[in-house]
């Protein structure tokens, strides 16, 4: 698209110079050319050729890349603002438990550590839940 616009402006500038930069002379000499339609490509046509490195989804990025991507947010906003934004972001998507857990974890400096310790103590691999047998899983009414 840029090439077509550049070409059009170059031709326009040449025609303007040839008419000695006089409006009436320009219109008189180029009336047929001015009646033609200029067709520029749409955004869909120009965006089909992506240039540069492809964008990677945030979740697929390495930890260092994620840090670099959010660096401007961390510099621009305070911790309470970021915490509130993070907790409210989960609510509309139906993840209210995540939102409540996040709010709870930032209430006090030690609260997050207590929640983490509680979580890790229940996630011991040796204590995997024992599945029910078929006869035990039936519902007694």
N, C-alpha and C positions, 0 to 999 in steps of 0.2 A: 504494500500500500504506500509506503514511504517513497518508493521509486516512482510510482505513478504521480503522486503529488509533486515530487521534485521535478519530474518531466513537465508537468502542466505549468508550474511556476516559472520554469526556465523558458518555455515557449511564450508564456505571457509577458515575461520581462523583455524578451527579444522583440516581440511585436510592439510593445510599448516604446522601446527605444527607437525602432524603425519609424514610428509615427512622431518622433521628436518630442515625446512625452506631452502630447497635446490631445486632450480628450476627444474633441470633435474629429480630428484627423484619425485617431485610433478607431473610433466607432465607424467612420466612413471606410477605412481600409480593411477592417476586420469584421464587418457585419455578418458575413456568412460563417466565419469561424466562431463568432460569439453565439450564433443560433444553435450550434451543435451542443448536444448534451455531454456532460462529463460524467463518465461512469467510474466510480471508485469501488473497490472491493469492500464487501461488508466485513464486520468483525469476525464472522465465522470463517470466511475464506482466509483471512490473514492470520488467525490464531491456529490454523491447522498445522502450520510450520512452527513448532516450538523450538526455541533456540536456547542453548545452554544446558546445564545439568538439570535433570528432571527433579521435581519436588518430591520429597519423601514425606509420608504421613508422620505426624508428630510421634505417635506411639511406636513407630518403627525406627526412630532415630536413636543414635547412641546417647548415653547420658550427657556427654560433653556438648553435643549438638543441642540437646534440650536446654541445657544451661545457657548456651549462647542465644537461643531463640527467646528465652524469657528474661534475659538480662535487662532489657529496656523496661519491662514491667516492674522488676524488682527495684530498679532505680527510681521509677516514677511514682510508685505507690508505697504506702506504709504497710507494715505487717498486718495490723488489724483490717485494713481495707482489702488486702489480698486474701486474708482468712475468710472474711465475710463473703467476698466474691466467690471463693471456691466452694463454700458451703451452700450458697444460694444457687450456684450453677447446677448442683445435683438435684435439687427439688423438682424442677419442671420435667426432668427426664425420668421421674418415678423412683429415684434412688434416695428416698427420704431417710432411710437408715444410715446411709453413707453421710448425708448432710448432718444428721444428728450426732453421729460418731465424730465427725470433724469438729463440730461446735463444742462437743464435750471435751475433745482432746486439747483444745486451745484455751480452756477456761483458766488453767493455772499451769505454772511451769512444770510441775511434777505429774500432772494428770496424764499427759501423753505417755510418759514412761510407765505408769501404772497400767494403762490400757495395753501397752505393748507387752509388758511382762505377763499380764493375764492371757493375752492372745498366744504368746509363745509357749506358755505352760500347758495350754490345751492342745497345742499342735505338735506334741511329741510324737515322732513316728512309731515308737514302740507301742503306743497306746491307740492303735487304730481301732475304730469301732468294729464290733463283732456283728456281722450281718445275721438277721433272723433266718431261721429255717423256714421252709414253706408252711409247716404246721403251726409254727409260732407266729407267723405274720398274718394269719387269718384274723379277721375282726370278729370279736365276740360281742353279740348284740344284746 
